[in-house]
Amino acid sequence: MNSGSNFPCAAPIYAPGKEPLPPGLTEDDRSALQQTKKWEGYMSTFMESCAVKTVLHGGAGFGIGAFFSLMSASFAYEDPLLRQQTQAGMKATQKAREIFKEMGRGMWSSGKGFGKVGALFSGIECVIESYRAKNDVYNSVAAGFLAGGILARSSGPKAAFGGGLAFAAFSTAIDLFMRRETPEED
């Protein structure tokens, strides 16, 4: 190719498949490198799709909701009088089984709620980001408003609007916190 002597500031241009190889690779490794780059591109495209993001964030929300419910379940059996009334005449294994069943129901219920919120918000945000072709705080504001309105829609228009405003404010605060620049330490 052109050595660049005519245009010293121009970037070198290589024909496809003739680019310089990374250090340590030979010409025999070129086809494996191209195959690896092709599959990396496929995986990157797959992971950036809105459907995958929605499913992943819904699953993460389910896990967080179930974990919160598990942690709060430890406080549900602190009242000894209530425990004696609800579990009178039961053996220890029956008591443990009932406690675990109740914890499981609570984890499932809480996990579903958190998963629904996570999937709804991330799906809306991804669609807005794809449409706008920008990654900024306005995406999370709009997604928060829409998600909050959708979640509160059954309570009427006032509640839907208020839920949208509250969710938008919350998602804006979280997004601004996550985007802040950390002070550089010398």
Secondary structure, DSSP 4 states (H G I P E B T S, - for coil): ---SSS-TTSPP---TT-SPPPTT--GGGHHHHHHHHHHHHHHHHHHTSHHHHHHHHHHHHHHHHHHHHHHHHTTTT--HHHHHHHTTT--HHHHHHHHHHHHHHHHHHHHHHHHHHHHHHHHHHHHHHHHHT--SHHHHHHHHHHHHHHHTGGG-HHHHHHHHHHHHHHHHHHHHHHHPPPPPP-
